[in-house]
């Protein structure tokens, strides 16, 4: 699909760009929302990311467009905007990762799919995992989120984070290991209580 989209963007930017937005708006918004935790701020970052992407594509020669790894490239643009916004203090209503993921867990099931008890358990589980994830060092947390929540490949992850492939693989592996250790410690604590 990306090959087709890149070719389309290289041939006719305006026509192809609409498809780019439709294909990747959820990825860009998801990255922004998880990082900032505010829907209005995430929407602004999403719009800004696509504006920046369009401006960049206007300047790129067709050959460069055909070579782009779109998911990683868009993730990098989004993360840069998020970091700028957080650094400049423009992210209003910062929410915790637990709030963000628990809402996502509730929204993942269609209405009526289960009862209130199952919805509560999903929320509790999402909040628990989010707290554990939030406890990871930033570079591990971001790598794990992009790999296992957003589904980026390791190559896309390397591009998004501007790190060598081996480094992002190590960060994901170590992040997952730390997450597993934190989970096991949490479970042991619950059993003692």
Phi, psi and omega in degrees: 000317180298323180300315180296316181293317178298319178297318180296318178296321180291327181280312184214095186303315185296317180291315182289330184294322177301319178294322178301313180297313181297323181286326191242006181297325181289322177298309183297313180297317181300316178298313181296316183295316179295326181281323186260321178083009180234124181300312180298319178293320179296323177296318178296316179298319179299313178298314180298321180297317181287328175297314179296320179298316180297314180299319179295315181297328177298328183271340184283141171290157183304321181297319179295320179298319180295338182265349183298143169262095194301314183298312180295320180296313179292324177296320179296315178301315181297313180297321177300316179295319178298311181299318178298316182295316179292319180296320182278357179073024182266003180270104180275152174064037179303126180248165181281158176300326180298317179296315182299311183287328179291323176294319178297321179295319179293323181284346184284344179255135177293154179304137177080002183288334178203175183271182182298326180295316179294322178295319178297316179298319178298315180297314180299316180295316180296318179295321179296312179295322180295320177297317179296317179296319180295337179282351179284151172303147187310313185293328176285317182300312181298318181296317180294317179300311183293324181283310190261342177262312182273343175079023178290145174288167179297322179296317177296322178297317178299318179292317182296322184264358182055048179230155175298153182304315180298324180294315181291325176298317179296319180296318178295313181300312180293321178298316179294319178299314178297322178296316178298316179297319178295320179296314180297320177296320178296316179296319179296321178295319179295322181293326179287334184283000000 
